[in-house]
Amino acid sequence: MAAFEGRQRRDTAAALRRLVESGAPLGPRWPALARLGMAIGEAQLAIAASDAWARLEPADLSRRVTHAALLAQLGKVEDAIESLRPLPPTPEVDHLLGALHAQIGDPATALEHLRRAASRLPPAQAVWTWLAAVDIKRFTNADEDYRRIEALTNAPMPDACQSAAHYALGKALLDQGDTEKAYAHYAKGAAIMARLEPDDGRAQSRFVDALIAGFDDALLGRLKASTCDSRRPIFVLGPPRSGTTLVEQILTSHSAVSGGAELSLFTVAAMALPDFSPAAVERHDRRGDPDPWGEIGRDYLHLLEQRFGATGRVVDKTLNHGRILGLLAQALPAARFIWLDRDIGDVAWSCFRTRFATGMAWTWSLESIGRYLGDEALLRRHWASILGDRLLILRYEDLVSDPGNHTRALLAHAGLSEEPAVFTPHLQQRAVQTASVSQVRQPIHRNAVGSAKALPGQLDAMYAAYERRLSGA
């Protein structure tokens, strides 16, 4: 059954390819085919189906914008911008162009588009445009943009929009050095989201405990060896805001590395597993396939090729890979792993003031952030004991204090030669699609080290939750 399930994704991809290439008049079915392509990791097929839908007659602006957004989601940001250039400057077009220009390091053009979009939108929509703008500029008290954002916090709008307004104002206040008021607005925005999207962190911690207890040397010794010996992927792990995007930027500055991102492709390749618990892994191993993990590894490599082409190393910094690191290591035995470790206060404060898009309910309270960071610390220790020198643990503070030597250590661990460009990663012209979009455009610096010291007392609940998690209480 497992082998069939593994083939099922490939069979579905083959059927989708035949349908997309058939030239059949599929009309309104194109968006469903594009979604299917995304769900099974077939980036090229998803793009082809989305493009066919966007080109249907009569012309429709919203279809063109949706297609551009899909291109950007798949890392083709320049293509997305080009596809939007001929379109009229509607708020929808301007918002997306602003976000895309921010990703490629063009903040002036980004702000021009975002301001124009926000000026033509009602408050409940404009707030999302301003939230996109706050990360690409610094605010002053006399800033007209600051006044506009401040006004949004008092405008009637749905709760999720009100939350976004508080996050945006928090950033504007933080730029002015008013950490106390900034913290208050972040807390208001987070409290709203905690009501709307409750955190299931205790269930996640139970999974981590079961994983650590069950995914040990004995289990790895029982599993069939993988024949997938590719070194193409370089996995970068660690909690958000720990420096993973900086490491990605360093590595992707190398001529042998074709790209990187939070790819979320390995779980697609491993969809034959009902979940990623040790018990599910062992059951999958026993179902009769002579190379179950090699099959998953090769499927993952195929999905990388769909996204990045056939050549070049790829950096995969998908969040929460620490929860499946044993499976990654089993399927790709030649792969190398880098785990970023950073002062938990600095990580917590940075996470608390970042309004992530989806799936990050643990960031809505400092206590849940502490528990999550405790999970991460336990996983890091566990996998270090299992993987040995396949896993490099790198302190963020060490990297920014001595970037030359620690960049060399990164290159050596990944099997990459030294090149001048990796020592000036801020000069690299590539799209960055995370909350670190503005930071990686700056030379490596220590400015963010010790940022949590500006909040004496406010992080006590986080530290207490972190210590409870480590102690098993």
N, C-alpha and C positions, 0 to 999 in steps of 0.2 A: 504493500500500500504506500509506504514512504517513497519508494522509487517512482511509483505512478504519480504521487503528489509532486515530486520534483520535476517530472516530465510535464506535468499539467501546465505549469507556468510557461515552459518553452513551447508547448503545443498551442497554448492560447496566443502567444506572441506570433507564432507562424501563421495562425489563422487571421490574426489582426493584420499582419503584413500583407497577406494575399488580398484582404478586403481593401486596405488602404491603396494598394498598387493596382487594383482592378479597374479604377476609373468609373466605378459604378456611381450613379446619381444618388448618394446616400443622404443628401439634404440634412434634415434636423437630427440625423443619427450621428453626425460628425462629432459633436461635443461629448457624447457618451463614449465614443471610440477614443477620443483624446484622454478622457478620464481613465478609461481602462488601460491605456498605454502607460499613464503615470502610475497607476496602481501596481502594475507588474514590472515597473522599472524600465520600460522600453522608451527611452527618451526620444529617439529619432522618430518612432512611430507616433508618439504623442504629438510631437511638433508637426508632423505631416498631416495628421487628422485635424489638428487645431488650425493649421494654415488653410486647409481646404474649407473648413467652416468659415473662417474669416473672409475668404474670397467669394463666398456665395453672393449671388445677385438676388434682390437688390442690395447694394452696399449698406452696411450697418456699422455705425461707429463703435457701439459697445462690443461687437464681436472682434473688431480690430484691437481694441484695448485689452480684451480678455486674452487674445492671442499674444500680445506683447508681454502681458504679465506672465504667461506661461513660459515664454522664451527667457525672461529674466529669472524665473524660478529655477530653470535648468542651467543657469550660469551664462546664458547668451545675452548679456546685458547690452552690449553694443548693438547687436542685431535688434533687440527690443527697441532701443532708442531710434534706430534708423526706421523701423516700421511705424513709429509714432510721428516722425517728422512731417509727413504730408498731411496729417490730420488737423482739423481746426482746433484752436486752443480752448477747448472746453475745460471745466474744472476737473473732470475725470482724466483727461489727457494730461493736463498740467500737473496734477498730483502724482501720476505715475512717472512722468518725465522728471519731476523734482526728486523723487525717491531714487530713480536710476542714476541721475547725474551725481547724487550724493555717493552712491556706491562706487562710481568710477573716479571719485576724488575731484569733482568740479563743484565746490560748494556755492560759488557765486551764481552759476546757472541754476543749480538746484533751488536756491532760495528765491530766485526770480520766478521760477515756475510755481513753487509752493505758495509764495505770497499771493500770486495771481489766482491760484485755485482757491485759497482760503477766503479771499475777498469776495468771491462769487458763490460761496456756499453758506447754507444755514449753520448755526452754531453746532448742532449735533453732528454735522459732517466736517465742518471746518476744524474741529478739535483734533481730528485724526491727521489732518494736514499739518497742523502746528506741532503735533507730537513727532511727526517725521522731521520737522524743521529744527527742533530744539537741539538735536545732537550734532548739528553741523555749523553752529554759530555760538558765540559767547554774548551774553546779554548784560546790559547795564540798566540802572534804574531809569535812565532817560530814554531807553529804547522803546520806540513805538510798538515794535513786535511784542515786547514784554507787556505793555498795557493791553494789547489785544488779547493775549493769553490770560492775563489776570481777569479781564472781563468775562471770559468764558467760564471761569469757575463759579460765577454767579448766574449764569444763564440757565433757564430751565431746559433739561435734556435728560435722556435715559441714563440710568445709573452707570452703565459701562462707559458712556461718553463723559459723564461727570468725573469718573475715575481717571480717564485719560487726561482731562483738563488739569487735574491736580498733579499728575506726574509731570506734565509739561511745565506747569508753573514751578514745581519743585526744582527742575533743572535750571530754569531762568533765575531763581533765587540763589541757587548754589553758585552760579556764575558770579553773582554779586557778593559772594562771601557770607551770605546770611544762612548759615548751616541750620540754625535752629528752626527758622521758618520753613526752609526747604524740607527738613525732616518732617515737620508737621503736615505738609501737603502730601509728601510721599505716603505717610501713614494714613491719611484720609483716603487717598486713592487705593491703597492696598486693602484697607478695611472694606471698602465697597466691593472689591473683587473677591475678597474672602467670603462674603455673603453669596455672591453670584456663582463662584466656582470653588467649593470647599476642597481643602487639601486632603488627599488620602495617604498622607505620608506614613502613617503607622503601618498600613498594609504594605507599603513599599519597603519599610524597614524589616518587616517580617520576611519578605522575599529575600532581602539582602542576607539576613541571618541564615535562611535555608540554603542560599547559594553558597555561602562561606562554609557551612557545615558539610554540604554534599559535594561541591565541586573541588575535590582535592587531588593530591597526587595519585591516590588509589583509583579514583574514577578515571583520570586521564590515562592511567596504565591499562585500564580495561577497554578503552575505546579503540576502534580501528584507526590505524594511521592514515592520514590523508596523503594522496599522491599529488596534490596541487602544490607545486613548489615555487610559485611565483613570488617575487619580492616587490611587485609593482606597488601595492598599497603601503603607505606609511600612516599608522594610526596615531592620532594625537588625542589624548584623553585628559579629563579633569573637569571640574565643575565650571559652569559659565563664569566669565569674568576673572578667570584664574591665569590668563595669558595664553590660552590655546590659539587665539586668532593671531597673536604676535608670532608664535612658533610656526603657524601655517604660512604667514607672510614671509618669514625667513626662508622656509623650505621651498615655497613656490617661486622664490626669486631665483632659484637654481635652474639652469638651462635644461637639466634632465628631468625636471618635474613639470608635468603638463597642466596641473591645476589642483584645486582642492576646495573643500566646502564641507558643510554639514550635510552629508549625502543621503543618509537614511536608506541605503541600498542593501546592506547586509541582511537586515531583517526580511527584506523582500526575497532575497536569494534563499533564505532559510525558512520560507513560509510553510514548508512541509512539517515543521515542528509546531505542535499546538501551543506551546509556550517555551520559555527558555530555562525552565527549572532543571536541576540535575536529573530528576526522575525522567523528564521528557527527553532529555539528551540521551540517557542510557537506553530508553525504549527505542528511540530512533536508531541507535547503533545496533540493536539486536534484530532489526526487521529484515535482514537478509541481503541488503545491498552490500556488495564487496567494498565499495569506497564511498560511504554516505557523506563523509565530510569533504572529500575531494570534489564530489559533485556540487556541494554547496559553494565551495571555494571557486570552482570554475564558473558557476552561475554568477557569482558576485563579480568576477573579473569581466564577464560578458557585459554586465550592467555598467561597469566602469567604462568599458569601451564604447558603449552607447552614448555615454555622457562626454567622454574626453578623447575619443579616438583610440587608435590601436597602440600608440607609442607614448612613452613617458611615464615616470612615476606619478603617483597621485596621493595627495594628502587627504585623509578622511578624518574629520574631527566631529563626527556625529555625536550629539549629546547622549549621555547614558550608555555609551558603549562599555563603561566599566561593569555594567550588569550582565554583559554577554562576552566579556573579554576571554573567558575560558573557551567559549565556542569559536570566537575569532581565531584564537591561537591554534585550536585543533584543526579548523578547516584550512588555515593558511599558515603552515608550520614554518615558512621562511619569512613571514612578515615581522616587522619591527614595530614596537610600541613606545610611545613617549607620554608620560603622565606629568602634567603640570601641578605643582603643589605651591600654594600661596598662603600667606597669613589669612586665617579664617575671618578675622575682623574686617580686613580690606575686601575680601570676597563677599562677605555678607552685606556690607554697606553698599557695595556696587550692585549686587543682585537686588537689594531692596529698593534701590532707586531706578531700576530698569523695568519698564513695563514690557515684558516679553509678549510675543504674539499669542501663542497657545501652548497648552500642555505644561505650564510652569506654575501650577497653583501653590507649590511649596514656597514661592517667593512672596506670597501675600502677607506673611507674618515672620517676625524675626525668630520666633521659637521654631517654626517649621523650617526655616533656613538653617538653623543650628542642627536640627535633626538630620536634614538632608546632607549637610556637610560632614556630619558624623558618619553617615552611611558611606560617603565617598572616601573618608579616611580609612574606614574598616576595609573597604574593597581594595584600596590602594595597597595596604599592608598585606592583604591576602594574596593578591596577584603577584606582588613582588616576591613573596615566598615561593610561589609556584613557578613563575616564568624566569626567574633569575636574570641573566644579562640580556634577555630579549626585551625587557622592560626597563627603559631609562626614566628615572624619576628626577625631574628638574625643578628646582625652586625658582619661582618667578623672580624673587628678589636677587638671586644669584645671577640670573640671566641679564637683568637690567643694570646690575652693578658692574658686570664684567662681560659685556655682550660678545666680545671677540672670542674669548676662550670657550664660552659656553655655546656659541654658535658652532665652533669647531667640534665640540663634543656632540652636538646634534647631528652634524654632517657625518661624523665618523659612525655614530650609532645607526644612521639610516643608510650607510654605504654610499655616500655622495662625496665627490671631490670638492675641494675648496674652490670657490669662484668669488670674484670681487663683489658681485651684485648681492650676495646673501648678507654682506656686512652693512648694506644700506637698504634694508627692505622697504623703508618708507618711500623710496623712489620708484618702486615697482608700480607699473600702470596695470592694475587688475581690479576687477570689481570685488568689493567686500560687502557681504550681505548679512553681517551680524551687527549687534549693538556696538561693536568696537570700530565701526566704519571710520570715525574721525581720528581715533587714537593711532591706528596703524599708518596714517599719513604723516605722522611726526617721527623724527629721529628717536631711537630708543632712549628712554629717560626713566628717572626714578621718581617722577612727580607723584605717581599714585601710591607709592610705598608709604604706609603709615596713615592713609587717608581716614581710617576708622578712629584715629586719635581725636578727630574733631567732634566726636560724639561720646564724650565721657558719660557713662551710665546708661545710655539708650540701648546699647548692645548687650546688656547684662543677661536678658532673657535668651538671647542667641547663644552666648557662651555657656550658660547653664544647660540648655538643651543639648548642645554639642558634647559637653562633658558627661551628661547622663547617657547619651547614646554610646559613647566610647566605653563607659563603665558597665553597660548592659542593663542599667536601671530602667 
